[in-house]
Amino acid sequence: QKVWRQGDNHSSDFAPGVTVMVVTAFDAWLNEIIGFRAHVLSEDQIAELMDMGTIDKYRKIGKLSGKSIVVPSDLSVLIELRNEIVHYLPYSQGITSVATVPDRWVAELEKKHLLITTQGEFDFHITQKLCSYALGYWACQTVHTAAQALSTSLAQNHMMGNFAFFQRAVAPANLGVY
């Protein structure tokens, strides 16, 4: 049988868990920022911020500095991916169909070469596609970039460095050596 190989990616069963955990950590970090700003926010403002989804919370916290912050498009895709992993529901597809991904955002990840894919007439199921080293690395990189932008906007660096841990791992572009 043919074995799947690619120079800039490999299968990693940990990637979906990494994706969920890094987004959860990012959301917790946003909540910490709200907590550190409690002295300038009312209880109602704090409650409103805490109840927001991650993207809206990110945008609103960014506005606390008096200027708006642009939400990175990759962050929005990452949040959708996290939601799909956590709230996964089976879907059906024709087994002879060329389209083996369920949503626009998954197709976007595939275009960026972040999923486990093949060439030819066979392909992997979405649950296999998400077990991608490059995808897990990208998730960490995306959160780190968003955290850096927010930290810069707020002129504070509170615990933002925690999101740099992925830089100690081998980047997908350098996997060819292995």
C-alpha positions in Angstrom: 0.0 0.0 0.0 1.1 3.5 -0.6 2.2 5.5 2.4 1.5 9.2 2.6 4.6 11.4 2.7 5.2 15.1 2.4 8.3 17.2 2.9 6.7 20.0 4.9 4.1 18.2 7.0 3.4 14.9 8.7 0.5 13.3 10.5 0.2 14.2 14.2 -2.6 12.9 16.3 -1.9 15.8 18.7 -2.8 18.6 16.2 -6.5 18.8 17.0 -5.8 18.9 20.7 -3.1 21.5 20.3 -5.5 23.6 18.2 -8.2 23.4 20.9 -5.8 24.1 23.8 -4.1 27.1 22.2 -7.4 28.7 21.4 -8.6 28.0 24.9 -5.4 29.4 26.4 -5.8 32.5 24.2 -9.4 33.0 25.4 -8.3 32.6 29.0 -5.6 35.2 28.4 -8.2 37.6 27.0 -10.1 37.1 30.2 -7.0 37.8 32.3 -6.6 41.1 30.4 -10.2 42.0 31.3 -9.4 41.1 34.9 -6.3 43.4 34.9 -8.5 46.2 33.6 -11.2 45.7 36.3 -10.2 49.0 38.0 -11.3 51.0 34.9 -14.3 48.8 33.9 -17.7 48.6 35.5 -19.1 45.2 36.6 -21.5 45.3 33.7 -18.7 46.0 31.2 -16.7 43.1 32.6 -19.7 40.7 32.5 -20.4 41.8 28.9 -16.8 41.2 27.8 -16.6 37.9 29.5 -19.8 36.6 27.8 -18.5 37.6 24.3 -17.1 35.1 21.8 -13.4 35.1 21.3 -13.3 37.3 18.2 -15.7 40.0 19.6 -13.8 39.9 22.9 -10.5 40.4 21.1 -11.9 43.3 19.1 -13.5 45.0 22.2 -10.4 44.6 24.3 -8.4 46.1 21.5 -10.7 49.2 21.6 -9.9 49.7 25.3 -6.7 51.4 24.2 -8.8 54.0 22.3 -8.1 52.6 18.9 -9.6 49.8 16.9 -7.7 46.6 16.2 -8.0 44.5 13.1 -8.8 40.9 13.7 -6.4 38.8 11.7 -8.4 36.7 9.2 -6.4 33.6 10.3 -7.7 34.1 13.8 -11.3 33.9 12.6 -10.6 30.8 10.7 -8.8 29.3 13.7 -11.8 30.0 16.0 -14.1 28.3 13.5 -11.7 25.3 13.3 -11.6 25.1 17.1 -15.4 25.1 17.2 -15.7 22.4 14.6 -13.2 20.2 16.5 -14.9 20.7 19.9 -18.5 20.6 18.6 -17.9 18.0 15.9 -20.9 16.5 14.2 -20.7 13.8 11.6 -21.5 14.8 8.1 -22.1 12.8 5.0 -20.4 13.1 1.6 -20.3 11.1 -1.6 -17.3 8.8 -1.4 -16.6 9.4 -5.0 -16.8 13.2 -4.6 -13.7 15.3 -5.2 -14.8 17.7 -2.5 -13.7 16.0 0.7 -13.9 19.0 3.0 -17.1 20.2 4.6 -16.8 23.9 4.8 -15.3 27.0 3.2 -12.8 27.5 6.1 -11.6 23.9 5.8 -11.1 24.5 2.0 -9.1 27.6 2.9 -6.8 25.6 5.2 -6.3 23.1 2.5 -5.3 25.8 0.0 -2.7 26.9 2.6 -1.4 23.3 2.7 -2.1 23.0 6.3 -4.1 19.7 6.1 -3.1 16.1 5.4 -3.9 15.7 1.8 -3.1 13.4 -1.1 -2.8 13.9 -4.8 -4.8 11.7 -7.2 -8.1 9.9 -6.9 -7.9 9.1 -3.2 -8.0 11.4 -0.2 -8.3 11.4 3.6 -11.4 12.0 5.7 -11.7 15.3 7.5 -10.8 13.7 10.8 -7.5 12.5 9.3 -6.9 15.8 7.5 -7.0 17.7 10.8 -4.2 15.5 12.3 -1.6 17.7 10.7 1.6 18.9 12.2 1.5 22.0 10.0 -2.0 22.8 11.2 -1.1 22.6 14.8 2.0 24.7 14.2 -0.1 27.3 12.3 -2.7 27.4 15.1 0.1 28.3 17.6 1.6 30.8 15.2 -1.8 32.4 14.6 -2.6 32.9 18.3 0.9 34.2 18.9 0.6 36.8 16.1 -2.9 37.9 17.4 -1.5 38.2 21.0 1.4 40.3 19.8 -0.9 42.6 17.9 -3.2 43.0 21.0 -0.3 43.5 23.3 1.1 46.2 21.1 -2.3 47.9 20.9 -2.7 47.9 24.6 1.0 48.8 25.3 1.3 45.9 27.7 3.0 42.6 27.5 1.2 40.7 30.2 2.0 37.0 29.8 2.0 37.3 25.9 5.3 35.5 25.8 3.5 32.3 26.8 2.3 32.0 23.2 5.8 31.9 21.8 6.4 28.3 22.9 5.8 26.9 19.4 9.0 28.6 18.2 11.0 25.9 19.9 9.5 23.3 17.6 10.6 22.6 14.0 8.7 24.8 11.5 6.9 22.8 8.8 9.1 24.3 6.1 12.1 22.7 7.9 10.7 19.2 8.2 12.4 17.9 5.1 15.5 17.2 7.1 13.6 14.6 9.1 
